[in-house]
Amino acid sequence: LEKGLTVPFEVFRDTFRDRVRAIGNVLALLTPWDNPGNLKRLWCVFELHYAIHEPECDLHLILPDRDFESFRVELAQASDKTVLGGVASLWGTLGNVRVQDATASFEQDRTNILQILAPGVDFTDAPAGDLALARACRPHNSEIQKQLQEWLVTTALDQVRSSTDGPHASRFAVAWMFTSMGKYEEAMEVLGQASRAVEHGSKEHATALFYIGQCRRRQGMLHDAICAYQQAREIF
């Protein structure tokens, strides 16, 4: 760039992929945590694409201390709402990934990268091309969203594990995250922790039983789910 020279994109792409493979670890800095700037830059998204798909490479999502504190506060605030609504709010902050809208310093780079991520799409044919591009990028958006959700729930779990006197609703929120992702063993671990921490026969105990019922229902364990719902109802 300093010499004003350009490199053929194919050379840049292959060199870039080989470097990602050789490094073996990609550190993605999420800041701000609820609207990461790097997800708006197409080369950064392209790096995530290779990090997710290359078996030789591991992707690590990291937060600066300031953003971690912001996330911790958001988790607590979500717990102050209804748990389902709070989790939906947290999930929504990470659900706005749109690879097709990411930018690059050079328009030709953007075109070339999108042709790899969305082969066969004619970007010049608006608005049909825009719709086709959005459909083609949907799997890539979903992949990144899944990685972010995995990070979110793991980070939230670490937070509630390290806090023995935190709000019980935070545990319920984390358990519901796991349940909605189909990670039922992890959900039951958190709910078991919450059940042991609350006063037996309290409203919080009933809430824990309700979410145990929700988890068991999702698992298809209907008898266990009904039992948990009935115990919760007796308390309420």
N, C-alpha and C positions, 0 to 999 in steps of 0.2 A: 504493500500500500504506500509506503514512504517513497518508493521510486515511481509510483503511478502505474505500476504494471498490474495486469490481471492474470489470474491463473484459471485455466479451464475448470469448469465446475466439477467435471468427472474426477479430475486429479484432486481437487480440494475435498470432494466427498469421500473418496477412497482413503486419502490421507487422514481425514477427520475420523472416519470409522476405525482405521487401524490404530490411531492414537488412543481412542476411547478404549479399544480392546486391550491395548498394551498397558494402559494405566490400571485397568481392572476395577477401579472404584471411581464413581462419580458422586461428588458432593453437591447437592442442590440446595442453595440457601433460600429459604422461604421467608421473604420479607417484603411487605408485611405478611404475616402468616395467612390472613384471610383474603389477600388479593396479591399473590406473589408477582413481583415485577418480571421475573425471569420467564414466566409463562406467557408473557406478552411479546417475547423476542423469539423469532422463529429458529434461530440457530440454537438457542437454549433448549427449545422444545425438541429440535432434531437430536440434540445430545441426549435428552431424556429418552427419546425413541430408541436410540441404540443401546442405552443403558438398560432399558427394560427388555429388549429383545436379544441382546448378546449374552449367551450363557457364561462367557468369561468375565462379565462385568457385573458389579454390584452397585445398586443405587442407594444412596444415603440422603435422606431429607433432614436438614438441620435448621435450627432456629437460633437467632441471636437472643441473648438474655432478655432484651426488652420485648421482643415479640413473644417469647415464652410466657412472660408475665401477662401480656395482653391476652394470650390464649387461655391462661389459667383463670383470669378474671371473666372471660367470656363463658368458660365452662361453668363457673359459679353462677353467673347471671342466667345462663340457660336453665340451671337447676332451680332458679327462683320462679321460672315460668312452669307451665305444665311440662312434665318431662318429655312427652312426645313432641310438643311444640318446640321445646328448647333444642332437642336433638335435630329436629327438622331444620331449625335455624342454623345450627352448626353445619349440618350436612349441606345446606344451601350455599354457604359461603365458599365451599370447595366444589360446587357443581357448575361453575360458570366458565370452565375451561373451553376455549374455542380456538383450536389450532389454526383454523382458517382465517382468523382475524389477527394472528400474530404478525409482527412486522420484522423487516430486515433492513440493514443500512443500504443495501443495494437491491433494487427491485428484481434484477435478474437472479440474484440468490434466492429471493422469495419464490419466484416462479419455478426455479429448478428444484427447490426443496419440496414445494407442493406437488410437483410432478412425480416425485418419488413417493410421497405420502398419499397422493390421490392420482394415480396413473390413469391416463385416458380422459381426464376432465379438461374441457375447453374453458379456461378462465375468462376468455374474451367474450364469451357468449352470455352476456347478462340479460335478464336475471336467471335464465335457466342454468348458466354456468355456476352461479352463486349457490343455487339449490343443490346442484350436483356435487359441488365442492363440500358443502356442509354435510351431505350424506356420506361422502367418501371419508371425511375427517372424523365422523362420529365414532368409529372404533378407536382411533387414536385419542380422542377426547375422553372416551370411557376408560381407556388404559391408564391415562394420567390421573383421572378422577379416582380410580380404584387405588392407585398408589398413595394418593393424598388421604383417602379415607383410611387406608391401612395405617398410615402414619398417625392420623388424627386419633384413632381409637387406641393405638399402642401408647401414644403420648398421654392420652387421658387416663389410661389404665395405670401407667407409672405414677401419674399424679395422685390418683385415689389410693394406690397402694402405699405411697409414702406419707399419706395423711390419715392418721388414725382418728382424728377428731373433726374431719371436714364434714360438710353437709352430706347427709345420706342421699339426697336427691342426685348428687354428682355420681354416686355409685349406680343409681338406677339409670341415669342417662348413659353411662358407659355400658351397662348391661344391655340396654336397648340398642345401642350401636352394634354391639356384637351380635345380638339376636337378628337385627335387620340384615347383617352381613352373612348370616348362616353359621356363625361361630358360636355354637350353642354351649360347648364345654366351657369356653371362656366366659360366656354370659352367666352360666350357673356358678362359676367360681366367684364372680363379683357379687352375685345375688346372695350366695351363701355367706360371704363376708358381711354384706349389709344386714342379713337376717340375724347374724350373731351379734352385731353391733347395736341393734335397736332394742328398745324395750318390748318384751313379749306382750302381745295384745294391744300395742299402740297403733296409731294410724300409719306410722312408718313401717311397722311390721306387716300390716295389711297391704301396703303398697308393694313391699318386697314379694309377698305371696302372689299379688296380681301379676307382677312381671315374671315370676316363676311360671305362672300359668300361661302367660303369653309365650314364653320360651318353649315350654313343653308342647303347647298347641302347635307351634311352628315345626317342632320335631315330629309331630304326628303321634305323640304320647298323650292321647286324649283323656285317658283315665286319670293320669297324674295332673293334667291341666285342670280338669273339672274339680279334683280334690283341692288344688291350690286356690281356684276361684271361690269354692265354697267356704274355705277357711277365711279367705279375705273378706267375703261377704258377711260372715258371722261377726267379724270385728267391726266392720263399717256399720 
